[in-house]
Structures are given as structure tokens and as C-alpha cells.
Amino acid sequence: MGRGMARNLHRAGLLLTIWNRSPARAAELAGELGVAAAANPAELAGRCDVVVLCVSADADVLELIDAIAGSLRPGSIVIDCSTVSAGTARAASRRLSARGVEFLDAPVSGGVEGARDGTLAIMVGGPAAALDRARPVLEAMGRTVTHFGPSGSGQAAKATNQIMCAGIIQAVAEAMAFAKAEGLPLEALIETLGKGAGSSWYFVHRAPNMVRNEYPPGFRVRLHEKDLRICHDMAARHGVLLPVVEMTLLHYRKLIEQGHGDEDISTIFRLKDSMFAAADPPDADPTRP
């Protein structure tokens, strides 16, 4: 995700410096784009008026916030495109506001394709005035930029998206396993149903993975599991368990135990397909010749 986002910032003339926890990756991309690679986050923060973060977990976000806070100039803006809890976003905002720095939680959706093509949907929480100043940066990375309210609202919107993704990928995998068991031509099915009422981005872009039984990482199981745990915890504060979230977490635990945690979430097809493989063969259909 970060590589595609950085390339689009560069195309817009907005990328000055990059940093990555893997120095070799940062050096490679910096050489490609002709920008500087900072030795550490604090060095990067000292050079920039706007800092964009995109990391994997809540602890990573807060660690980076603490690492850059002392180097940021008052009036700077930090945009966090990670998917973390709304509580973490609010904590980051508090830590930076004490130094006169604005914070926007701006998680993204659209997969590696959206990051590459600059078509991400970006959900923003934080001060409206800060978003107005940061909008050129966000619009270089995404096609849709929406303000949902104060700090944490962007993450709440992203949690909503992740619940939807869980339900959709469950339905797509289940439907494809059923179609396979029925002996349908799966490529033709995708072409046809992709234009029907039941279609979705996941069906069009991830059902082909299921046909090939290949699951290159677009959105890794481990990462979606992390996101759904955030959704679980947020719902639990309302005293609610969400069935789709709980079922998908159970399935992801099985996939991780089987060694599929770094595959795309479409690998959930393995579990759906195995149900049909383990079932007794259907009785002959007397209506068929």
C-alpha cells in the first residue's frame, strides 16, 4: 500500500522524503523516485510540513507518533492512513495537539490496486480546517475523501468497511464453492454475475483467485483478522457481538493455523470448498437426463 501511495504523492509533486522500517525498501524506492530516504522517523518529520503514516498496528502508530513528535514544527499535520482503533486515533491526536500539531486519522480502502492507481476511498476524522489544508495530499492518493467528524471518526468508518468486507468475502467464497460443486464453468460465471445485482468489487477482483486456487496477498488474512478484532472490541463496548465478525475471526484462526495467514483473504474459499469435498456425493437428480 505505502509504495503505491508514495508514487502517487511523487507524481503530484508532493513527496519530499520517505522512511521505512526496512531500510533497503526505502533506499530502493527513494532511488526510483529521486527523493531522500530519511535515516529515521524524526529526521523525516523535521523536513516535512505534512507526514503520512501507513503501518500495521495500533502500537506501531503510537510508537511513530512519539518518535516524530519532537521534530515536528507547530502547525504541521500528521495523516495516519493505517487501520487502527478509534481510541488509538484519539490518543495520537492528544499527544500531537500538545505540541501544536494537527492529526487526521485517514484510513483507506481499495486494496493494493487502489493504492497503485490513486483511487483509494479515504475516511477522515479530525479537525475540518486541518483536512482542508491536507486535502491536496489526500486527493493525490484517493478518489474519494470524506470527513466523518472528530478524531476517531475515520477509524470508525473504516471499521464499518471491514465488517462489510468480511460479509462480502464470506458470501463470495461460499457462492463460488457452491458453483464449483455444481460443476458450473467458473470463468463464465464470474463474467456473467459480475454484471448482476449480486456483484461486488471482491467478487470481480477476487473470485478469479478462487478459480486458480492462488491467493497472492492483496489484503492479508492476518491484517484483516487484526482489523476485525478492532471491530469486535468496538462492538463489545456497546454490549454487542456481531455474527459475521465472530464467524470470520473463527475462520481466519483456522486459516492461520493451516499456514495461510499471509495469503489474500479470498483464501477463505479453501474452507468453503473443503465443506463440499468432505460431504457425501449428492443423490442423482432425477430431472436431469
Backbone torsions as a table, in degrees:
resi	resn	phi	psi	omega
1	MET	NA	-50.2	-174.8
2	GLY	-62.0	-35.9	-179.4
3	ARG	-63.8	-46.8	178.8
4	GLY	-64.4	-40.0	179.5
5	MET	-64.2	-41.6	178.9
6	ALA	-64.2	-40.5	179.3
7	ARG	-62.3	-39.4	180.0
8	ASN	-70.9	-34.8	173.6
9	LEU	-63.8	-38.3	178.6
10	HIS	-65.2	-43.0	179.2
11	ARG	-60.2	-31.9	180.0
12	ALA	-84.4	1.0	-180.0
13	GLY	73.9	26.5	-173.9
14	LEU	-114.2	-1.6	-175.3
15	LEU	-98.2	122.8	-179.4
16	LEU	-108.4	-46.5	-173.3
17	THR	-145.3	147.2	176.0
18	ILE	-128.1	159.4	173.6
19	TRP	-148.4	145.2	177.2
20	ASN	-142.7	149.2	178.7
21	ARG	-64.7	-19.8	172.3
22	SER	-102.5	100.7	-174.3
23	PRO	-55.3	-34.7	-178.7
24	ALA	-64.1	-37.8	178.4
25	ARG	-65.8	-42.7	179.0
26	ALA	-63.0	-43.3	-178.8
27	ALA	-64.1	-40.1	179.6
28	GLU	-62.6	-48.0	-178.4
29	LEU	-69.5	-37.9	178.2
30	ALA	-61.5	-40.5	177.5
31	GLY	-64.9	-40.6	178.8
32	GLU	-62.5	-41.8	-172.5
33	LEU	-95.2	-12.2	-179.0
34	GLY	72.3	37.0	176.7
35	VAL	-120.5	172.7	-179.5
36	ALA	-82.5	147.9	170.8
37	ALA	-108.4	115.8	-178.4
38	ALA	-71.6	149.7	178.8
39	ALA	-74.4	-25.7	-178.6
40	ASN	-158.4	166.7	-178.0
41	PRO	-61.0	-36.8	-178.9
42	ALA	-63.0	-39.8	178.1
43	GLU	-62.7	-43.6	178.2
44	LEU	-61.0	-46.1	-176.7
45	ALA	-61.7	-33.6	-179.8
46	GLY	-69.5	-17.1	-178.0
47	ARG	-97.0	-15.0	-165.7
48	CYS	-118.3	148.3	171.8
49	ASP	-89.3	-25.9	176.9
50	VAL	-130.3	128.3	178.4
51	VAL	-115.6	129.9	178.1
52	VAL	-109.6	124.6	177.1
53	LEU	-106.9	145.5	170.9
54	CYS	-151.6	97.3	-177.4
55	VAL	-129.5	-173.0	-166.4
56	SER	-96.5	-27.9	-168.1
57	ALA	-145.3	164.1	-177.9
58	ASP	-56.7	-47.0	-178.4
59	ALA	-61.7	-35.7	178.8
60	ASP	-63.9	-41.7	179.9
61	VAL	-61.8	-50.0	-176.4
62	LEU	-67.6	-34.0	175.7
63	GLU	-61.9	-43.7	179.6
64	LEU	-69.6	-38.5	177.2
65	ILE	-57.8	-45.6	179.4
66	ASP	-66.5	-32.8	-178.3
67	ALA	-71.1	-32.3	-174.9
68	ILE	-100.9	-16.0	-171.4
69	ALA	-55.7	-42.3	-176.4
70	GLY	-71.8	-15.2	-177.7
71	SER	-101.0	-11.8	-177.4
72	LEU	-79.0	139.6	176.5
73	ARG	-80.9	146.2	173.6
74	PRO	-54.6	138.8	-176.3
75	GLY	92.9	-10.4	176.3
76	SER	-68.0	164.5	178.5
77	ILE	-127.4	134.2	171.8
78	VAL	-110.0	124.9	178.3
79	ILE	-110.3	119.4	179.5
80	ASP	-106.0	112.8	-179.7
81	CYS	-95.1	6.6	176.9
82	SER	-69.4	164.3	170.8
83	THR	-105.5	108.7	-178.9
84	VAL	-138.4	-175.6	-179.0
85	SER	-77.3	156.8	176.0
86	ALA	-61.9	-33.9	178.1
87	GLY	-64.1	-38.8	177.0
88	THR	-65.2	-39.9	177.5
89	ALA	-61.2	-42.9	-179.9
90	ARG	-67.3	-36.7	177.2
91	ALA	-65.0	-42.0	178.0
92	ALA	-62.6	-41.2	179.1
93	SER	-61.3	-43.6	179.8
94	ARG	-62.8	-42.7	-177.6
95	ARG	-64.0	-37.3	-176.9
96	LEU	-83.0	-33.4	-177.9
97	SER	-63.0	-28.3	177.9
98	ALA	-64.4	-19.2	179.3
99	ARG	-107.4	11.0	178.7
100	GLY	75.8	23.5	-178.6
101	VAL	-110.8	133.9	178.4
102	GLU	-84.1	149.7	179.4
103	PHE	-131.0	133.3	174.0
104	LEU	-121.3	122.4	168.4
105	ASP	-85.1	122.3	-171.2
106	ALA	-138.5	60.2	178.9
107	PRO	-62.9	156.9	-172.5
108	VAL	-123.7	157.6	173.8
109	SER	-138.8	146.6	-179.8
110	GLY	139.9	-3.0	175.0
111	GLY	71.3	-177.3	-179.4
112	VAL	-63.1	-28.6	178.2
113	GLU	-65.7	-43.5	179.3
114	GLY	-66.3	-37.9	176.8
115	ALA	-65.2	-40.3	179.6
116	ARG	-66.4	-42.7	-172.4
117	ASP	-91.3	-4.6	-178.5
118	GLY	71.5	31.7	-176.3
119	THR	-116.9	20.6	-178.1
120	LEU	-61.3	150.9	166.5
121	ALA	-93.9	124.5	-173.7
122	ILE	-117.0	124.5	-176.8
123	MET	-107.3	119.2	-167.6
124	VAL	-115.8	135.0	169.1
125	GLY	-122.5	145.0	179.9
126	GLY	135.1	-176.0	-177.0
127	PRO	-64.0	135.6	-179.1
128	ALA	-62.4	-36.4	-179.1
129	ALA	-65.6	-37.8	177.5
130	ALA	-66.3	-38.9	177.5
131	LEU	-62.8	-41.0	178.4
132	ASP	-58.2	-41.6	179.6
133	ARG	-70.1	-34.8	-175.2
134	ALA	-89.4	-6.0	-172.8
135	ARG	-55.9	-41.3	178.7
136	PRO	-58.5	-35.0	178.4
137	VAL	-67.8	-46.9	-178.3
138	LEU	-66.7	-38.6	-178.5
139	GLU	-72.4	-16.9	173.0
140	ALA	-73.0	-21.6	-176.9
141	MET	-105.2	-23.1	-173.7
142	GLY	-136.7	157.5	178.7
143	ARG	-89.1	-30.7	-178.3
144	THR	-123.7	121.7	178.3
145	VAL	-124.6	115.0	-174.6
146	THR	-125.2	132.5	177.1
147	HIS	-91.3	123.8	-177.3
148	PHE	-105.5	-6.7	179.0
149	GLY	137.3	-156.3	-176.0
150	PRO	-69.7	177.8	-178.0
151	SER	-50.0	134.7	-178.2
152	GLY	98.0	-19.6	-177.5
153	SER	-68.7	-35.9	176.8
154	GLY	-62.2	-41.9	179.2
155	GLN	-68.5	-34.3	176.5
156	ALA	-65.2	-39.3	176.8
157	ALA	-64.8	-39.9	179.8
158	LYS	-67.1	-37.3	176.9
159	ALA	-61.2	-38.6	176.0
160	THR	-59.7	-44.7	178.6
161	ASN	-60.8	-40.6	-177.1
162	GLN	-68.9	-32.0	174.3
163	ILE	-65.2	-44.0	177.6
164	MET	-60.3	-43.6	179.5
165	CYS	-59.5	-39.6	179.5
166	ALA	-61.4	-47.0	-179.0
167	GLY	-65.3	-40.2	-177.3
168	ILE	-67.9	-45.4	-177.4
169	ILE	-68.8	-31.8	173.7
170	GLN	-61.1	-47.9	-177.0
171	ALA	-66.5	-41.7	-179.3
172	VAL	-63.5	-45.6	-178.8
173	ALA	-64.1	-41.7	-179.3
174	GLU	-64.7	-44.2	-179.7
175	ALA	-63.9	-41.4	-179.0
176	MET	-68.5	-36.5	176.7
177	ALA	-65.2	-39.7	177.0
178	PHE	-62.9	-47.0	-179.3
179	ALA	-61.4	-40.8	178.3
180	LYS	-62.4	-43.8	180.0
181	ALA	-63.9	-29.1	178.6
182	GLU	-82.1	-2.8	177.0
183	GLY	76.1	23.4	-178.9
184	LEU	-77.2	151.3	173.2
185	PRO	-72.5	108.5	-166.5
186	LEU	-71.2	-35.3	178.4
187	GLU	-63.2	-43.5	178.9
188	ALA	-65.8	-35.7	178.5
189	LEU	-62.6	-45.2	179.5
190	ILE	-62.4	-43.4	-180.0
191	GLU	-60.4	-40.5	-176.9
192	THR	-78.9	-52.1	-176.1
193	LEU	-70.8	-21.4	175.5
194	GLY	-63.1	-15.5	178.4
195	LYS	-106.7	6.4	-176.1
196	GLY	-100.5	-178.5	-175.5
197	ALA	-67.2	-25.2	-178.2
198	GLY	-89.7	5.5	-176.0
199	SER	-72.4	163.7	177.3
200	SER	-160.8	167.6	175.7
201	TRP	-56.6	-43.8	-177.9
202	TYR	-65.6	-37.7	178.8
203	PHE	-64.2	-49.2	-176.4
204	VAL	-65.0	-41.1	-172.0
205	HIS	-95.5	-18.5	-175.0
206	ARG	-118.7	-20.5	174.7
207	ALA	-58.8	-35.6	175.5
208	PRO	-58.8	-30.8	174.6
209	ASN	-57.5	-41.4	-176.2
210	MET	-68.1	-36.2	177.2
211	VAL	-64.4	-43.3	-178.2
212	ARG	-81.1	-14.6	-172.6
213	ASN	56.2	41.4	176.4
214	GLU	-132.1	134.2	-170.2
215	TYR	-131.6	64.8	179.2
216	PRO	-61.1	140.2	-173.3
217	PRO	-64.6	115.9	167.2
218	GLY	-108.6	-52.8	172.7
219	PHE	-132.3	105.2	-172.5
220	ARG	-67.4	145.7	176.6
221	VAL	-53.5	-45.6	-177.2
222	ARG	-59.2	-39.0	-178.0
223	LEU	-72.8	-40.7	177.8
224	HIS	-67.7	-35.1	175.6
225	GLU	-60.5	-43.9	177.2
226	LYS	-58.4	-44.6	-179.9
227	ASP	-64.0	-41.1	-178.7
228	LEU	-70.1	-26.7	173.3
229	ARG	-66.8	-36.3	174.1
230	ILE	-62.1	-45.7	178.1
231	CYS	-60.2	-43.2	178.1
232	HIS	-57.1	-47.5	-177.3
233	ASP	-67.2	-38.6	179.3
234	MET	-66.5	-41.7	178.0
235	ALA	-67.1	-36.4	-179.1
236	ALA	-62.3	-29.6	177.7
237	ARG	-66.9	-19.3	173.6
238	HIS	-93.3	1.6	-177.0
239	GLY	75.2	28.9	-174.2
240	VAL	-125.7	140.8	167.9
241	LEU	-109.4	129.8	-178.8
242	LEU	-96.4	117.2	-173.3
243	PRO	-57.1	-42.5	-179.1
244	VAL	-63.9	-41.6	179.0
245	VAL	-63.1	-47.3	-176.5
246	GLU	-65.1	-41.9	179.0
247	MET	-64.4	-42.3	-177.9
248	THR	-68.5	-38.0	175.7
249	LEU	-60.5	-41.1	177.6
250	LEU	-61.5	-45.1	179.9
251	HIS	-65.5	-40.5	179.1
252	TYR	-64.6	-37.2	177.1
253	ARG	-60.9	-40.4	178.0
254	LYS	-63.8	-44.2	-178.8
255	LEU	-64.8	-40.0	178.3
256	ILE	-64.9	-41.6	177.7
257	GLU	-62.3	-30.6	179.9
258	GLN	-85.6	0.8	176.8
259	GLY	91.1	18.1	-176.5
260	HIS	-108.1	16.6	-174.0
261	GLY	-65.1	-23.9	-179.2
262	ASP	-99.3	8.5	174.3
263	GLU	-88.2	164.7	175.4
264	ASP	-62.6	152.6	-176.5
265	ILE	-63.2	-16.3	175.8
266	SER	-63.8	-11.9	176.6
267	THR	-65.1	-8.9	175.1
268	ILE	-60.9	-18.6	173.4
269	PHE	-55.5	-32.5	179.6
270	ARG	-54.9	-42.9	-177.7
271	LEU	-70.9	-40.3	-179.7
272	LYS	-67.8	-42.6	179.8
273	ASP	-63.6	-37.3	-178.4
274	SER	-66.6	-26.9	177.2
275	MET	-62.3	-43.8	179.5
276	PHE	-70.5	-37.4	179.7
277	ALA	-63.9	-32.5	-177.6
278	ALA	-86.0	-13.2	-176.4
279	ALA	-79.1	160.5	175.0
280	ASP	-68.2	146.5	176.8
281	PRO	-58.5	143.0	-179.2
282	PRO	-67.2	151.7	174.1
283	ASP	-63.9	150.8	177.9
284	ALA	-59.3	137.7	178.5
285	ASP	-82.7	111.4	-175.6
286	PRO	-66.7	-15.5	-179.5
287	THR	-83.3	-11.1	179.4
288	ARG	-93.3	143.5	178.8
289	PRO	-67.8	NA	NA
